[in-house]
Amino acid sequence: MAKKLSAGILLYRVREGEIEVFLAHPGGPYWAKKDNGAWSIPKGEFEEGDDPLATAKREFLEETGSPVEGKFQPLSPVKQRSGKVVHAWVVEGDIDATTVKSKPFSMEWPPRSGIAQEFPEVDKGEWFNIPSARKKLLPGQRGFLEELQNLVGHAAPESKPIANARRSKTRG
């Protein structure tokens, strides 16, 4: 059996010197009442030979309704408890979490009822600071947060967000 592969985007921004990450809450009845340890980076499965970054960008769009662009930096893949290997890229950006609208999926619900219902892949998205994100994120994806902090720095007041550093060049 081929191992399951998934690709996703860890979108971040820096607000008042603090790193915030965008996470998605999975839709459907199984996840409806779950919060801590249930959130994920927007992601989706891909097959061997597919372009994982293209998959990650497509899945971000499908799960949030917003495209994502920028300088993508690869993170180390993580293996989740299910055995799925998640490849992720970090990119600085900003989206309005209140406008998240994902594609629906269909499943039999209630179980063994013979009734197919549609649910959104993601029912909401939200921005979290790193300590809150650690609590919300699926345990198998928490390593992405540490790697993000190492790449961006701890966003101490003396460090400048990447976007601000680009804008601060003298115009002439």
C-alpha positions in Angstrom: 0.0 0.0 0.0 1.4 3.4 -1.0 1.9 5.9 1.8 -0.5 8.8 2.0 1.1 12.1 1.1 -0.4 15.6 1.9 0.8 19.1 1.1 -0.2 22.3 2.7 0.6 26.0 3.4 1.4 27.5 6.8 0.5 31.1 6.2 1.9 33.6 8.8 1.9 37.3 9.5 3.6 39.4 12.1 1.4 41.7 14.2 2.8 44.0 16.9 6.0 42.0 16.9 4.3 38.7 17.3 4.0 35.8 14.8 0.5 34.7 14.0 -0.5 31.7 11.9 -3.6 30.9 9.9 -5.2 27.6 10.7 -8.3 25.8 9.4 -10.9 23.9 11.3 -12.1 20.8 9.5 -15.7 20.6 8.5 -18.1 17.8 8.9 -19.9 16.2 11.8 -16.9 14.3 13.3 -15.0 17.6 13.9 -18.0 19.8 14.8 -17.4 19.8 18.6 -13.6 19.3 18.6 -11.3 22.3 19.1 -7.9 21.9 20.8 -5.8 19.5 18.8 -8.2 19.5 15.9 -7.1 22.4 13.7 -4.8 22.0 10.7 -2.8 23.9 8.1 -4.9 24.0 4.9 -3.7 20.9 3.0 -4.7 18.1 0.8 -3.5 14.7 -0.5 -1.3 14.3 -3.6 0.1 11.3 -5.5 3.8 10.3 -6.0 5.0 12.3 -9.0 2.6 15.2 -8.5 4.0 18.7 -7.7 3.5 19.0 -3.9 3.8 22.8 -3.9 1.2 23.1 -6.7 -1.0 20.8 -4.6 -0.5 22.9 -1.5 -1.5 26.1 -3.3 -4.6 24.5 -4.9 -5.7 23.0 -1.6 -5.3 26.4 0.2 -7.5 28.0 -2.4 -10.1 25.1 -2.2 -10.2 25.2 1.6 -10.2 28.9 2.2 -11.5 30.5 -1.1 -8.4 32.7 -1.2 -5.3 32.2 -3.4 -1.9 32.4 -1.8 1.2 33.9 -3.3 4.6 34.9 -2.1 8.0 33.4 -1.3 7.4 29.9 -0.3 9.9 28.2 2.0 9.8 24.5 2.5 9.5 23.0 5.9 10.6 19.6 7.0 7.9 17.0 6.3 6.1 15.6 9.4 4.5 12.2 9.9 1.1 12.2 11.5 -0.2 9.5 13.8 -2.2 8.0 10.9 1.1 7.5 9.0 0.3 10.3 6.5 3.4 12.4 5.6 2.6 16.1 5.4 4.8 18.4 3.3 4.4 22.1 4.0 5.6 25.5 2.9 5.6 28.6 5.0 4.7 31.9 3.3 4.0 35.4 4.7 0.6 36.8 3.9 -2.7 37.9 5.2 -6.3 36.8 4.5 -9.6 37.7 6.2 -10.4 34.7 8.3 -14.1 35.7 8.3 -14.4 35.2 4.5 -13.2 31.5 4.5 -15.4 29.5 2.1 -14.3 26.0 1.2 -15.4 23.4 -1.3 -17.9 20.8 0.0 -17.4 17.1 0.3 -20.1 14.4 0.5 -20.4 11.6 3.1 -23.0 9.3 4.4 -24.5 10.9 7.5 -25.7 9.7 9.9 -23.6 6.5 9.6 -25.3 3.6 7.9 -28.3 5.8 7.2 -27.9 5.6 3.4 -28.3 9.4 3.4 -25.5 11.4 1.7 -25.0 14.9 3.0 -22.6 17.7 2.0 -20.3 19.4 4.4 -17.6 22.1 3.9 -14.0 20.8 3.9 -13.2 23.6 6.3 -15.9 25.2 8.4 -13.8 28.1 9.7 -10.3 29.6 9.6 -8.7 31.7 12.3 -5.4 33.5 13.1 -3.6 32.3 16.2 -0.4 33.4 18.0 2.2 30.6 18.4 1.2 29.5 22.0 -2.5 29.3 21.0 -1.7 27.6 17.7 0.3 24.9 19.6 -2.9 24.1 21.5 -5.3 24.2 18.5 -3.1 22.4 15.9 -3.1 18.6 15.4 -0.2 17.2 17.4 1.5 15.8 14.3 1.7 19.3 12.7 3.1 21.2 15.7 6.7 20.8 14.5 5.8 23.3 11.7 5.4 26.0 14.4 8.9 25.5 15.8 10.4 25.5 12.3 8.5 28.7 11.4 9.9 30.4 14.5 13.4 29.4 13.6 13.0 30.7 10.0 11.4 34.0 10.9 12.9 34.5 14.3 10.8 35.0 17.4 9.5 38.3 16.1 11.0 40.2 19.0 10.3 43.9 18.7 13.8 44.6 17.4 13.3 42.1 14.5 11.5 43.5 11.4 8.8 41.5 9.6 10.0 40.4 6.2 7.3 42.5 4.4 8.2 45.7 6.3 11.9 45.1 5.6 11.1 45.2 1.8 8.9 48.3 2.1 11.5 50.2 4.0 13.8 50.8 1.1 14.3 54.4 0.2 12.2 55.5 -2.7 13.8 57.8 -5.1 
